[in-house]
Amino acid sequence: MSFKISIYQTFPRLFGNKNKHCIPNGTMHQNGCGKFNDFTDRALTEIRNLGITHIWYTGVIEHGTMTDYSKFGIQNDHPTLIKGRAGSPYAIKDYYDVDPDLAENVGQRMKEFEALIYRTHQSGLKIIIDFVPNHLFRQYHSDQKPEGIKNFGEDDDANKPFDPRNNFYYLTNTSFKLPEDIAWLKKIEDELPALAYTEIPAKATGNDKFEAQPDKNDWYETIKLNYGVDVMNHRTGYFSPLPDTWNKMLDVLNFWARKGVDAFRCDMAEMVPVEFWEWAIHQVKEKFPHIIFIAEVYNPFEYHNYVKRGGFDYLYDKVGLYDTLKSILRHQSSTTSISSCWQVLEGLDAHMLRFLENHDEVRFASTEFAGNPEAAIPAMTVSAGLNTGPVMIYNGQEVGETAKGAAGFSGDDGRTTIYDYFNMPGHQKWMNEGKFDGELLTENQKKLRRFYQQILNISIKNEAIATGKFYDLMYAQPFDILPNRDKIYTWLRYTENQKLLFVTHFDGNLKNRIKIRIPHHAFGEMGLEKNNTFKVQGLLRDNSSREIKKETLIVEGIEVTFDGFDAVIFELTGI
């Protein structure tokens, strides 16, 4: 039986941190840090009960950090390469190890993660981790790699700017220089070592910067990996024989698949040639058929390429539905623009991962986005109910986390930091010192979390949403019958056994009584052309039941009353 995937993205470094008095730029000792063990059986059960099928543990793999773990045999990193005290989780230092920050017993860190994998599966959830294939930390060195595996760059010929057998791109006859005016380094200049970081020759930077001195806004802490594409010369690909990087990365994927990981969220997937994905995903799925691959992509012109050829199961729907919903809630566009989101996908709708938040984007409730957590009621209903593809939320979203204030490297920009040792105040109220009972939440936060629990459970438990077809009703709602049409979005989802009507209201200030018409054509598409009377049962917000004649639904419509941001779902049953 098919089912809809519902993802809870969580940042373990922050998820379990109970310190309510974190200071900007604080060390791990000062501010605290969440651990693998904070995901207790109770925590995982409550996440599952929220309506979640998969949990994405973000920042699991070992990355560069300012925290000293040298007594555990982990080499220290040059602080000028670290963004924040904790470091970027996407500056991978060892593909075969986990972040020591997340372990109670650093020497047993992998065993603690393996225990988390077991607990997660026992709770009924599946596991997603990041796969970061495009770049790695400048001081990458694996001390935990399996026997027979070589470090990246170990056999490179650094005298060649490009060679398909090399793992890196080299800027010959140069030495790497840090960007000028890095504000973060000025904050910690008293702690910087006398010896500067050296790299001769310089290597290309992760975001395709082929200069010895990248800009402060570049991914200067990372090195671009070479997949056999001569980026500097017309992006010509040399894929036979297989580039060495391909084999090394396949080893990494298989390593984590053997640990029990169920899915990979592939960071900046479109910066890696689709030829690699076509080869690697096929290889992994031959051994692990259940593994799911999710691509972080932002170029709609590449969507078909990365699904049809590359083999990805799902793609980020950031520049489509996410940006559209944000524009609507910031009063920059009409709800009618939602229709174009599915139209331009040309059949790929079921492959799109929908979300209102993730670690890269501003918090939904922040002033940089909606400024009101209740606006998630219509927006989340659209994200969860529009099609069969996955829906995702980010830890703290369900209680209206705002990310207000600066954390250190991260400024006050509406994002929850991924670089610093810090906390999530709203999330901490739900966590309640590890009880995970939400007793400290305000009444508004409890109400918001109940909504998320309701819409997520509806989306994964109703076959019309999980596997059904889609019918856009906006064309049947002319302005003369629906004067606030630019603040409403309505659609149908249906299978042979279930028919659902969705109506969402995107005006937070307006009390509105409207009627939604269902055209005769829609009844034909749903196989209900012979029914004359329907039972209408509310599933979301309105739990009432009533009987309505088909002719009434076609000519007058079903009446719905809204007061501010709202959404309803009705089940239609032919009588």
C-alpha positions in Angstrom: 0.0 0.0 0.0 1.3 3.4 -0.9 1.6 6.1 1.8 2.4 9.8 2.0 5.8 10.7 3.5 5.8 13.2 6.3 9.2 14.5 7.4 10.3 16.1 10.7 13.6 17.8 10.1 15.5 18.2 13.4 18.9 19.7 14.3 20.2 17.5 17.1 22.7 20.1 18.3 19.7 22.4 19.2 16.9 19.9 19.6 17.9 18.6 23.0 19.7 21.6 24.4 18.0 22.6 27.7 20.0 25.7 28.4 17.6 28.7 28.4 20.2 31.3 28.9 22.5 31.0 25.9 24.9 33.9 25.1 25.9 35.0 21.6 29.2 33.4 20.5 29.1 31.1 23.5 31.1 27.9 23.7 29.6 24.5 24.0 30.5 24.6 27.7 28.7 27.9 28.1 25.7 27.3 26.0 25.2 23.5 26.0 24.6 21.2 23.2 21.9 18.6 22.3 22.9 14.9 22.1 21.8 11.8 20.3 20.5 10.5 23.6 18.1 13.4 23.9 15.9 11.6 21.3 14.4 9.4 23.9 11.7 6.8 23.3 9.2 9.4 24.6 10.5 12.1 22.3 10.4 9.9 19.2 6.9 8.6 20.1 5.6 12.2 20.3 7.2 13.1 17.0 5.6 10.1 15.4 2.3 11.0 16.9 2.6 14.4 15.4 1.9 12.7 12.1 5.5 12.0 11.1 6.8 9.0 9.1 10.5 10.1 8.6 12.9 12.0 10.8 15.8 13.9 9.2 18.7 14.1 11.6 20.6 17.2 10.3 24.3 17.7 11.0 25.1 14.1 12.0 28.3 13.7 10.0 31.5 15.0 11.6 32.3 18.5 10.4 34.8 21.3 11.2 34.5 22.8 14.7 36.3 25.1 17.1 35.7 22.7 20.0 38.8 20.7 21.0 38.5 16.9 20.8 42.2 16.2 20.4 42.2 14.0 23.5 39.9 11.6 21.6 42.3 11.4 18.7 40.4 14.0 16.6 42.6 16.6 15.1 41.8 20.2 15.9 40.7 22.5 13.1 42.1 25.9 12.2 39.6 28.4 13.7 39.8 30.8 10.8 38.0 28.1 8.7 35.1 27.7 11.1 31.9 29.6 10.8 30.6 30.0 14.3 32.0 28.1 17.3 30.2 24.9 16.4 30.9 25.1 12.7 28.8 24.4 9.6 27.3 21.0 9.4 27.9 21.1 5.6 31.7 21.4 6.0 32.3 17.7 6.3 35.5 16.7 8.0 35.1 12.9 8.0 32.4 11.2 5.9 32.8 8.0 8.0 32.3 9.6 11.5 29.6 11.4 13.4 29.8 14.8 15.1 31.4 14.4 18.5 29.3 17.3 19.8 26.3 15.0 19.8 27.7 12.2 21.9 27.6 11.8 25.7 30.7 9.6 25.5 32.8 10.9 22.6 34.8 7.7 22.4 31.5 5.8 21.8 29.9 8.4 19.5 29.2 5.9 16.6 27.7 3.4 19.0 25.4 6.2 20.4 24.3 7.0 16.8 23.7 3.4 16.0 21.6 3.2 19.2 19.6 6.2 18.0 19.0 4.4 14.6 17.6 1.4 16.6 15.4 3.6 18.8 14.1 5.5 15.8 13.1 2.4 14.0 11.6 0.9 17.1 9.4 4.0 17.4 8.0 3.4 13.9 10.0 6.2 12.2 12.4 6.0 9.3 15.7 7.9 9.2 17.1 10.5 6.8 20.6 11.9 7.0 22.5 14.4 4.8 24.7 13.3 2.0 27.0 16.2 1.1 28.6 15.3 -2.2 29.6 18.7 -3.7 32.2 19.9 -1.3 34.1 19.1 2.0 35.9 20.9 4.7 39.3 22.3 3.7 41.0 20.3 6.5 39.2 17.0 5.6 40.9 14.0 7.0 39.1 10.8 7.8 40.5 8.9 10.9 37.5 6.5 10.9 37.4 5.4 7.3 37.2 1.6 6.7 40.3 -0.3 5.8 41.2 0.0 2.2 39.5 3.4 1.7 41.8 6.3 0.9 41.4 10.0 1.9 40.1 12.4 -0.7 43.0 14.0 -2.5 45.5 11.4 -1.3 46.5 10.3 -4.8 45.8 13.7 -6.6 48.4 15.3 -8.9 48.3 18.8 -7.5 50.3 20.1 -10.5 47.3 19.7 -12.7 44.4 22.2 -12.4 42.0 19.5 -13.6 42.4 15.8 -14.0 39.4 13.4 -13.9 41.4 11.2 -11.6 41.9 14.0 -9.1 39.4 14.6 -6.3 40.0 18.3 -6.2 40.5 21.3 -8.6 43.9 23.0 -8.1 44.8 26.6 -8.6 48.4 25.9 -9.4 51.2 28.3 -8.4 48.9 30.0 -5.8 48.4 29.8 -2.0 44.9 30.0 -0.4 44.0 33.3 1.3 41.1 33.9 3.6 38.5 36.5 2.5 39.0 40.0 3.8 36.8 41.5 6.5 35.2 38.3 7.9 33.1 39.9 10.7 33.0 36.6 12.6 36.8 36.4 12.9 36.9 40.0 14.3 34.7 38.7 17.2 37.3 36.0 18.2 40.6 37.6 17.0 42.1 37.2 20.5 41.6 33.4 20.2 43.2 33.0 16.8 46.5 31.2 16.6 49.7 32.9 15.5 50.2 30.6 12.6 47.8 31.2 9.7 46.1 28.4 7.8 48.2 27.3 4.8 47.1 25.6 1.6 49.5 25.3 -1.3 48.4 25.2 -4.0 45.0 26.6 -3.3 42.0 24.5 -4.2 38.7 25.7 -5.7 36.0 26.7 -3.2 32.8 24.7 -2.8 30.4 27.1 -4.5 32.5 26.9 -7.8 34.8 29.8 -6.8 38.0 29.3 -8.8 40.1 32.0 -7.1 42.8 31.6 -4.5 41.0 34.2 -2.3 37.3 33.7 -2.2 34.8 36.3 -1.0 33.5 36.4 2.6 30.1 35.3 1.3 31.5 32.3 -0.5 31.7 28.9 1.1 35.3 29.6 1.8 35.7 26.9 4.4 35.0 24.2 1.8 36.7 22.6 -1.2 34.9 21.8 -4.4 34.9 18.1 -5.3 35.8 16.9 -8.9 33.4 14.5 -10.5 35.2 14.5 -13.9 33.8 17.8 -15.1 36.2 20.4 -16.3 34.3 23.3 -14.8 36.9 25.9 -15.9 36.7 24.8 -19.6 33.1 24.7 -20.8 32.1 22.1 -18.2 33.2 19.2 -20.4 32.6 15.8 -18.7 35.1 12.9 -18.6 33.3 10.0 -17.2 35.1 7.0 -18.7 36.9 5.5 -16.9 34.9 6.4 -13.8 36.4 9.4 -11.9 37.9 8.4 -8.6 35.5 10.7 -6.7 32.5 8.6 -8.0 33.8 5.4 -6.4 34.7 7.2 -3.1 31.2 8.7 -2.8 29.5 5.4 -3.6 31.5 3.9 -0.7 30.2 6.7 1.6 26.6 6.0 0.6 26.9 2.3 1.1 28.6 2.8 4.5 25.6 4.7 5.8 23.0 2.5 4.1 24.5 -0.5 5.9 24.1 1.4 9.2 20.3 1.4 8.6 19.7 4.8 7.1 16.5 4.9 5.1 17.0 8.0 3.0 19.5 10.6 1.9 18.8 14.3 1.6 21.4 15.2 -1.0 22.9 18.7 -0.4 23.2 20.9 -3.5 22.5 17.9 -5.8 22.4 20.0 -9.0 26.1 21.1 -8.5 27.0 17.4 -9.0 26.7 16.0 -12.6 23.5 14.1 -13.2 25.6 11.3 -14.7 27.0 10.6 -11.3 23.5 10.3 -9.7 22.3 8.1 -12.6 25.1 5.7 -11.8 25.3 6.0 -8.0 21.5 5.9 -7.1 21.2 2.8 -9.3 24.1 1.1 -7.6 22.8 1.9 -4.1 19.2 0.8 -4.9 20.4 -2.5 -6.2 21.7 -3.4 -2.7 19.2 -1.3 -0.7 15.9 -1.1 -2.7 14.1 0.8 0.0 16.5 3.7 0.1 15.0 7.1 -0.8 17.0 9.9 -2.4 15.9 13.5 -2.0 17.6 16.3 -4.0 18.1 19.9 -2.9 17.7 21.6 -6.3 16.6 25.1 -7.2 16.7 25.1 -11.0 13.2 24.0 -12.4 14.8 23.4 -15.9 16.7 20.5 -14.3 13.8 18.9 -12.5 13.0 16.3 -15.2 16.7 15.6 -15.7 17.3 14.8 -12.0 14.1 12.7 -11.7 13.9 10.9 -15.0 17.6 10.4 -15.6 19.3 10.9 -12.2 16.8 8.7 -10.4 15.9 11.0 -7.5 12.6 10.1 -5.8 11.9 13.6 -4.6 13.1 17.2 -5.2 12.8 20.4 -3.2 9.9 22.5 -4.2 11.5 25.8 -3.0 11.3 28.1 -6.1 7.8 26.9 -6.8 5.2 26.4 -4.0 7.4 27.7 -1.1 8.2 31.0 -2.8 4.6 31.4 -3.9 3.2 30.9 -0.5 5.7 33.3 1.0 4.8 35.9 -1.7 1.1 35.5 -0.9 1.6 35.9 2.8 3.7 38.9 2.3 0.9 40.5 0.2 2.9 40.3 -3.0 0.7 38.0 -5.1 -2.7 36.3 -5.2 -3.6 32.8 -4.2 -4.5 32.2 -7.8 -0.8 31.9 -8.5 -0.8 28.6 -6.6 -2.4 27.0 -9.7 0.7 27.8 -11.8 2.9 25.9 -9.3 1.5 22.5 -10.3 0.9 23.4 -13.9 4.6 24.2 -14.7 5.7 20.9 -13.2 4.3 19.0 -16.2 3.6 15.8 -14.3 6.4 15.9 -11.7 4.1 17.2 -8.9 4.2 13.8 -7.0 8.0 14.1 -6.9 8.1 17.5 -5.1 8.9 17.8 -1.4 6.8 20.6 0.1 7.7 22.7 3.2 7.3 26.0 4.9 10.6 25.8 6.8 14.0 24.2 6.7 17.4 25.0 8.1 18.3 27.3 5.2 15.1 29.4 5.2 13.8 32.0 7.6 11.3 30.8 10.2 7.7 30.9 9.1 6.6 32.9 12.2 9.5 35.4 11.9 8.9 38.9 10.7 11.0 38.0 7.6 8.2 35.6 6.5 4.6 35.6 7.7 5.1 37.3 11.1 2.2 35.3 12.5 2.3 31.5 13.2 -1.4 31.2 12.6 -0.8 31.9 8.9 0.5 28.4 8.7 -3.1 27.1 8.9 -3.9 27.7 5.2 -0.3 27.5 4.0 0.4 24.2 5.7 -2.9 22.8 4.5 -1.8 23.6 0.9 1.7 22.2 1.4 0.4 18.9 2.9 -2.7 18.4 0.8 -1.9 19.6 -2.7 -0.4 16.3 -4.0 1.0 12.9 -3.0 4.6 14.0 -2.6 6.2 14.4 0.9 5.6 17.3 3.3 8.2 18.5 5.8 8.3 20.6 8.9 11.4 21.9 10.8 11.7 21.4 14.6 10.1 24.2 16.5 7.9 25.2 13.5 4.9 23.4 15.1 5.0 25.8 18.1 5.8 29.0 16.2 9.5 29.3 16.7 10.6 32.8 15.6 14.5 32.6 15.9 14.5 36.1 17.3 17.9 37.5 18.2 21.5 36.9 17.2 23.3 33.7 18.1 26.8 34.5 17.1 28.0 33.8 13.6 24.3 33.9 12.7 22.8 37.3 13.0 19.3 38.3 13.8 18.0 37.3 10.4 14.9 35.1 11.1 16.8 31.9 10.8 17.6 29.4 13.5 21.4 29.1 13.6 23.2 26.1 12.3 26.6 27.5 13.1 26.4 28.2 16.9 25.8 26.5 20.2 22.3 27.8 20.9 18.7 27.0 21.7 15.1 27.2 20.4 13.0 28.8 23.2 9.6 27.7 21.9 10.8 24.2 21.2 12.2 24.1 24.8 8.8 24.7 26.2 7.4 21.7 24.4 10.5 19.6 25.4 9.9 20.6 29.1 13.3 19.4 30.4 13.0 16.1 28.6 9.4 15.3 29.4 8.2 16.1 25.9 4.7 16.9 27.1 4.3 20.5 26.0 3.1 21.6 29.5 5.1 24.8 29.3 3.6 25.9 26.0 1.2 28.9 25.9 -2.4 28.2 24.9 -1.8 29.6 21.5 1.3 27.4 21.0 -0.7 24.3 22.1 -3.5 25.2 19.7 -0.9 25.7 16.8 0.7 22.3 17.6 -2.7 20.6 17.6 -3.3 22.0 14.2 0.0 20.6 12.9 -0.8 17.3 14.4 -4.2 17.3 12.8 -3.2 18.3 9.3 -0.2 15.9 9.2 -2.1 13.0 10.5 -4.9 13.7 8.0 -2.4 13.9 5.2 -0.8 10.5 5.9 -4.0 8.6 6.9 -6.4 9.5 4.1 -5.9 7.7 0.8 -7.2 10.6 -1.3 -4.2 12.7 -0.1 -1.6 9.9 0.0 -2.4 8.4 -3.5 -5.3 10.4 -5.0 -5.7 12.6 -8.0 -5.9 16.4 -8.0 -8.6 18.8 -9.3 -8.1 22.6 -9.2 -11.4 24.3 -8.4 -10.2 27.9 -8.8 -11.5 28.2 -12.4 -15.0 27.5 -11.2 -15.0 30.3 -8.6 -15.6 33.6 -10.6 -15.3 36.9 -8.8 -19.1 37.5 -8.9 -19.6 34.5 -6.6 -16.3 34.6 -4.8 -15.3 38.3 -4.4 -12.3 37.5 -2.2 -11.0 35.0 -4.8 -7.4 36.3 -4.4 -7.4 35.2 -0.8 -8.9 31.7 -1.3 -7.5 28.6 -2.7 -9.7 25.5 -3.2 -9.2 22.0 -4.7 -10.3 18.4 -4.7 -8.3 15.2 -4.0 -9.9 11.9 -4.8 -9.6 8.2 -5.3 -12.2 5.6 -6.2 -12.9 5.2 -2.5 -12.6 8.8 -1.1 -13.3 12.3 -2.3 -12.0 15.4 -0.3 -12.7 19.1 -0.8 -10.1 21.6 0.5 -10.8 25.3 1.1 -8.1 27.6 2.5 -8.4 31.2 3.6 -5.3 33.4 3.5 -6.6 36.6 5.0 -5.7 37.1 8.6 -7.9 40.1 9.1 -11.1 39.2 7.3 -14.2 37.4 8.5 -15.6 35.8 5.4 -18.7 33.8 4.5 -18.2 32.2 1.1 -19.6 29.5 -1.2 -17.4 27.1 -3.1 -18.8 25.6 -6.3 -18.0 22.2 -7.6 -18.5 22.1 -11.4 -20.4 19.2 -13.1 -17.1 18.2 -14.8 -15.5 17.5 -11.4 -18.2 15.1 -10.4 -17.6 13.2 -13.7 -13.9 13.1 -13.0 -14.5 11.7 -9.5 -17.0 9.1 -10.9 -20.0 10.7 -9.1 -22.0 11.8 -12.1 -24.9 9.5 -11.1 -25.2 10.7 -7.5 -27.8 13.4 -6.8 -27.3 13.9 -3.0 -24.0 14.0 -1.0 -23.1 13.6 2.6 -20.5 16.3 3.5 -18.4 15.5 6.6 -15.9 17.9 8.0 -12.4 16.5 8.7 -10.4 19.7 9.5 -11.7 22.4 11.9 -15.4 21.8 11.0 -16.5 18.4 12.1 -20.2 18.9 11.2 -22.1 16.6 8.8 -24.8 17.6 6.3 -26.5 16.5 3.2 -26.4 18.7 0.0 -27.9 18.2 -3.4 -25.6 18.0 -6.4 -27.4 20.8 -8.1 -26.8 23.0 -5.1 -23.1 22.2 -5.1 -22.9 23.0 -8.8 -25.0 26.2 -8.9 -24.8 27.7 -5.4 -21.8 25.9 -3.8 -21.0 24.7 -0.3 -21.1 27.5 2.3 -18.0 28.0 4.5 -17.4 30.7 7.2 -13.9 31.9 7.9 -12.5 34.2 10.6 -8.9 35.0 9.8 -6.3 32.5 8.6 -8.1 29.2 8.3 -8.7 26.0 6.3 -11.3 23.3 6.1 -11.4 19.8 4.6 -14.7 18.1 3.8 -15.2 14.5 2.7 -17.9 14.0 0.1 -19.8 10.7 0.0 -22.4 10.0 -2.6 -25.8 8.9 -1.2 
